Amino acid sequence: MFFAIIVVPVIGIVSLGGLNQTVNILTDKNPQLLNIFTTSGGNPLSIIVIISLLAWGLGYYGQPHILARFMAIKHSSQISQARKIAMTWVIISLISAVVLGMVGFAYLHPELKGSASETVFMVMVHKLVHPLFAGVLLSAILAAVMSTADSQLLVASSAFTEDLYRAFIKKNASQKELVFVGRLAVLIIAVLAFLIGINPDSSVLDLVAYAWAGFGSAFGPVILFSLYWKRMTEKGAIWGIIIGGIVVLVWKQLTGGIFDLYEMVPGFLLASIAIVVFSLLDNPPGNEIIEEFESVSTLDI
């Protein structure tokens, strides 16, 4: 996907006659697309919109499929290298995705509208390259989807099996039973995701934004506090997860004024406050936890 998201906009720019010609076409169609301080309609970005866009970065801390990859690192010395690779990939791929959208706007006639605009990569591939290479490029989408989907399914299945079923429902469950429950959880979650996804009017970006805010607000603050604040307790972490998730669910249902703010912002903020408040009201962590925290904090990463 990394190479595909770079190659397709480059081919599109070449097909339009070069970078200058592409910019000229965009300027003729809608000059506001080249202004980072205004919307496509020409209105200045409000402070709510700016904060909401910046808040997307907070979501990375709580995404299970991302954390699972860091947990798979063999040694702490590899974290620095992983960080550099991840940041390079994110910067290049996100810039390329934005460029692809703008090139698609300039190239396609008629323009894609509504939820169809999210298919710009596939439409551009079909129009720009030979079917043989189109198949290779389109397989990149499947690779990206499966990379995230399988991680989310496995993490959700593991959490349900270990943290709910064996912890609260049946503590002495056999490994065979746990495997069955885990597979059943994967099936149920997949079916629910399918039912949500078959709505032709639903926006992939809206669904991703909602899930991103939910994971980011529920788990992001807990991850950060566990790394940088040794006073956090179990109760503080639990209440942070609960309040972060609830705030996102409630805020999403409200509209107008301050409620147009991306739900990640209040969810992350209130979850952080809850962690601090409930941790301070609770007994301090034991010496064993403090020693483990200090031993980890001294690692050179």
C-alpha positions as CSV (number, residue, x, y, z in Angstrom):
1,M,0.0,0.0,0.0
2,F,2.9,2.3,0.8
3,F,4.2,2.2,-2.8
4,A,0.8,2.1,-4.4
5,I,-0.4,5.3,-2.7
6,I,2.8,7.0,-4.0
7,V,2.7,5.6,-7.5
8,V,-0.9,6.4,-8.4
9,P,-0.8,10.2,-7.8
10,V,2.5,10.4,-9.6
11,I,1.0,8.6,-12.7
12,G,-2.0,11.0,-12.4
13,I,0.2,14.1,-12.4
14,V,2.1,12.8,-15.4
15,S,-1.2,12.1,-17.3
16,L,-2.4,15.6,-16.6
17,G,0.7,17.1,-18.2
18,G,2.9,17.6,-15.2
19,L,2.8,19.3,-11.8
20,N,2.3,22.8,-13.1
21,Q,-0.6,21.8,-15.3
22,T,-2.2,19.9,-12.4
23,V,-1.9,22.9,-10.2
24,N,-3.4,25.1,-12.9
25,I,-6.4,22.7,-13.4
26,L,-7.0,22.7,-9.6
27,T,-6.8,26.5,-9.5
28,D,-9.3,26.8,-12.3
29,K,-11.7,24.3,-10.7
30,N,-11.4,25.4,-7.1
31,P,-8.5,27.6,-5.9
32,Q,-9.5,27.0,-2.3
33,L,-8.2,23.4,-2.5
34,L,-4.7,24.8,-2.5
35,N,-5.3,27.0,0.6
36,I,-4.7,25.1,3.8
37,F,-6.4,27.8,5.9
38,T,-9.8,27.6,4.3
39,T,-12.5,25.0,3.5
40,S,-13.2,24.0,0.0
41,G,-16.0,26.5,0.0
42,G,-13.6,29.4,0.8
43,N,-14.6,29.8,4.5
44,P,-11.8,30.2,7.0
45,L,-11.1,27.2,9.2
46,S,-12.7,27.7,12.6
47,I,-10.8,26.9,15.8
48,I,-13.1,23.9,16.4
49,V,-12.1,22.5,13.0
50,I,-8.4,23.1,13.6
51,I,-8.4,21.4,17.0
52,S,-10.5,18.5,15.7
53,L,-8.1,17.9,12.9
54,L,-5.1,18.0,15.2
55,A,-6.8,15.7,17.7
56,W,-6.6,12.8,15.2
57,G,-3.0,12.4,16.3
58,L,-4.1,11.6,19.8
59,G,-5.8,8.5,18.6
60,Y,-2.6,6.6,17.8
61,Y,-1.8,6.0,21.4
62,G,-4.9,3.8,21.9
63,Q,-5.2,1.8,18.8
64,P,-4.9,-1.9,19.6
65,H,-3.6,-3.0,16.2
66,I,-0.8,-0.5,16.5
67,L,0.1,-1.3,20.1
68,A,0.1,-5.0,19.3
69,R,2.9,-4.4,16.8
70,F,5.0,-2.5,19.3
71,M,4.4,-5.3,21.8
72,A,5.8,-7.8,19.3
73,I,9.2,-6.0,19.3
74,K,11.9,-8.4,20.5
75,H,14.0,-5.9,22.4
76,S,13.6,-2.3,23.6
77,S,16.6,-1.3,21.6
78,Q,14.5,-1.7,18.4
79,I,11.9,0.8,19.5
80,S,13.9,3.8,18.2
81,Q,14.2,2.2,14.8
82,A,10.6,1.2,14.8
83,R,9.6,4.8,15.7
84,K,11.6,6.2,12.8
85,I,10.2,3.7,10.3
86,A,6.6,4.3,11.5
87,M,6.9,8.1,11.3
88,T,8.4,8.1,7.9
89,W,5.7,5.8,6.6
90,V,2.9,7.9,8.1
91,I,4.2,11.2,6.8
92,I,4.8,10.0,3.3
93,S,1.6,7.9,3.0
94,L,-0.7,10.6,4.4
95,I,0.8,13.3,2.2
96,S,0.5,11.0,-0.8
97,A,-3.2,10.3,0.1
98,V,-4.0,14.0,0.1
99,V,-2.2,14.5,-3.2
100,L,-4.1,11.6,-4.7
101,G,-7.4,13.2,-3.7
102,M,-6.5,16.5,-5.3
103,V,-5.1,14.8,-8.5
104,G,-8.3,12.8,-8.7
105,F,-10.4,16.0,-8.4
106,A,-8.4,17.4,-11.3
107,Y,-8.4,14.3,-13.5
108,L,-11.9,12.8,-13.1
109,H,-14.9,14.1,-15.0
110,P,-17.5,14.1,-13.7
111,E,-16.2,14.5,-10.1
112,L,-16.9,11.8,-7.5
113,K,-19.6,12.9,-5.1
114,G,-20.6,11.8,-1.6
115,S,-19.4,8.5,-0.4
116,A,-18.2,7.7,-3.9
117,S,-15.3,10.1,-3.4
118,E,-13.8,7.5,-1.1
119,T,-13.3,5.3,-4.1
120,V,-10.9,7.7,-5.8
121,F,-7.9,5.4,-5.5
122,M,-9.8,2.5,-7.3
123,V,-11.3,4.7,-10.0
124,M,-7.9,6.4,-10.7
125,V,-6.2,3.0,-10.9
126,H,-8.8,1.7,-13.4
127,K,-8.4,4.8,-15.6
128,L,-4.6,5.2,-15.5
129,V,-2.9,1.8,-15.7
130,H,-3.2,-1.5,-17.6
131,P,-5.5,-4.0,-16.1
132,L,-2.6,-6.3,-15.1
133,F,-0.9,-3.6,-13.1
134,A,-4.3,-2.4,-11.9
135,G,-4.8,-5.7,-10.2
136,V,-1.5,-5.4,-8.4
137,L,-2.2,-1.9,-7.2
138,L,-5.8,-2.7,-6.1
139,S,-4.5,-5.7,-4.1
140,A,-2.7,-3.1,-2.0
141,I,-6.1,-1.9,-0.7
142,L,-6.9,-5.5,0.3
143,A,-3.5,-5.8,2.0
144,A,-4.1,-2.6,4.0
145,V,-7.6,-3.6,5.0
146,M,-6.6,-7.1,6.0
147,S,-3.6,-5.8,7.9
148,T,-5.8,-3.7,10.1
149,A,-8.9,-6.0,10.2
150,D,-7.1,-9.1,11.2
151,S,-5.2,-7.3,14.0
152,Q,-8.5,-5.7,15.3
153,L,-10.3,-9.1,15.2
154,L,-7.5,-10.9,17.0
155,V,-7.1,-8.2,19.7
156,A,-10.9,-8.1,20.2
157,S,-11.1,-11.9,20.4
158,S,-8.2,-12.1,22.8
159,A,-9.6,-9.4,25.0
160,F,-13.1,-11.0,25.1
161,T,-11.7,-14.5,25.8
162,E,-9.0,-13.6,28.4
163,D,-10.3,-10.5,30.0
164,L,-14.1,-11.2,30.1
165,Y,-14.9,-14.9,29.5
166,R,-12.1,-16.5,31.6
167,A,-11.9,-13.6,34.2
168,F,-15.7,-13.3,34.9
169,I,-17.7,-16.1,33.3
170,K,-15.7,-19.3,33.6
171,K,-12.3,-19.1,35.3
172,N,-11.4,-22.7,34.9
173,A,-12.2,-22.9,31.2
174,S,-10.0,-25.3,29.2
175,Q,-7.7,-24.2,26.4
176,K,-10.0,-26.0,23.9
177,E,-13.0,-24.1,25.2
178,L,-11.1,-20.8,25.1
179,V,-10.1,-21.4,21.5
180,F,-13.7,-22.0,20.6
181,V,-14.9,-18.9,22.4
182,G,-12.2,-16.9,20.6
183,R,-13.2,-18.1,17.2
184,L,-16.9,-17.5,18.0
185,A,-16.0,-13.9,19.0
186,V,-14.2,-13.3,15.8
187,L,-17.2,-14.6,13.8
188,I,-19.7,-12.4,15.7
189,I,-17.6,-9.3,15.4
190,A,-17.0,-9.9,11.7
191,V,-20.7,-10.3,11.1
192,L,-21.5,-7.1,13.0
193,A,-18.9,-5.2,11.0
194,F,-20.3,-6.6,7.8
195,L,-23.8,-5.4,8.7
196,I,-22.5,-1.9,9.5
197,G,-20.5,-1.8,6.2
198,I,-23.3,-2.8,3.8
199,N,-25.0,0.5,4.2
200,P,-24.4,2.2,0.9
201,D,-24.8,5.7,2.4
202,S,-22.3,5.2,5.2
203,S,-19.0,6.9,5.0
204,V,-15.8,4.9,5.6
205,L,-14.1,8.1,7.0
206,D,-17.0,8.7,9.4
207,L,-16.9,5.1,10.7
208,V,-13.1,5.2,11.1
209,A,-13.2,8.6,12.8
210,Y,-15.8,7.3,15.3
211,A,-13.8,4.1,16.1
212,W,-10.6,6.0,16.1
213,A,-12.0,8.4,18.8
214,G,-13.4,5.5,20.8
215,F,-10.1,3.5,21.0
216,G,-8.0,6.7,21.3
217,S,-10.0,8.2,24.2
218,A,-10.5,4.9,26.1
219,F,-7.0,3.5,25.9
220,G,-4.7,6.3,24.8
221,P,-4.6,8.2,28.2
222,V,-4.1,4.9,30.1
223,I,-1.1,4.0,27.9
224,L,0.5,7.4,28.3
225,F,-0.1,7.6,32.0
226,S,1.2,4.1,32.5
227,L,4.4,5.2,30.8
228,Y,5.0,8.6,32.4
229,W,3.2,8.6,35.8
230,K,4.0,6.0,38.3
231,R,1.2,7.1,40.7
232,M,-1.5,5.8,38.4
233,T,-3.5,2.9,40.0
234,E,-5.7,0.1,38.7
235,K,-8.9,2.0,39.7
236,G,-7.6,5.2,37.9
237,A,-6.9,3.2,34.7
238,I,-10.3,1.5,34.8
239,W,-12.3,4.7,35.3
240,G,-10.2,6.4,32.6
241,I,-11.2,3.7,30.1
242,I,-14.9,3.8,31.1
243,I,-15.2,7.6,31.1
244,G,-13.2,8.0,27.9
245,G,-15.4,5.5,26.1
246,I,-18.7,6.9,27.4
247,V,-17.8,10.5,26.6
248,V,-17.1,9.6,23.0
249,L,-20.4,7.7,22.7
250,V,-22.5,10.6,24.2
251,W,-20.6,13.4,22.5
252,K,-21.1,11.8,19.0
253,Q,-24.9,12.1,19.5
254,L,-24.9,15.8,20.2
255,T,-24.6,18.4,17.4
256,G,-24.2,22.2,17.1
257,G,-21.8,24.7,18.7
258,I,-19.1,23.1,20.9
259,F,-20.5,19.7,20.2
260,D,-19.1,19.9,16.6
261,L,-15.7,19.4,18.2
262,Y,-14.3,16.0,17.4
263,E,-15.3,13.6,20.2
264,M,-11.7,12.6,20.6
265,V,-10.9,15.9,22.3
266,P,-13.4,15.8,25.2
267,G,-13.0,12.0,25.5
268,F,-9.2,12.1,25.8
269,L,-9.3,15.1,28.1
270,L,-11.9,13.8,30.6
271,A,-10.4,10.3,30.6
272,S,-7.1,11.9,31.6
273,I,-8.7,13.8,34.4
274,A,-10.5,10.7,35.6
275,I,-7.2,8.8,35.7
276,V,-5.6,11.5,37.8
277,V,-8.6,12.0,40.2
278,F,-9.3,8.3,40.8
279,S,-5.7,7.4,41.1
280,L,-5.1,10.1,43.8
281,L,-8.2,8.9,45.7
282,D,-6.9,5.4,45.6
283,N,-4.0,3.8,47.6
284,P,-0.6,4.3,45.9
285,P,0.8,1.5,43.9
286,G,2.9,-1.1,45.7
287,N,6.7,-1.1,45.8
288,E,6.8,-3.9,43.2
289,I,5.0,-1.7,40.6
290,I,7.1,1.4,41.4
291,E,10.3,-0.6,41.0
292,E,9.1,-2.1,37.7
293,F,8.2,1.4,36.5
294,E,11.6,2.9,37.4
295,S,13.4,0.0,35.8
296,V,11.6,0.5,32.5
297,S,11.9,4.3,32.6
298,T,15.7,3.9,32.6
299,L,15.8,1.9,29.3
300,D,17.5,3.7,26.4
301,I,14.9,3.8,23.6
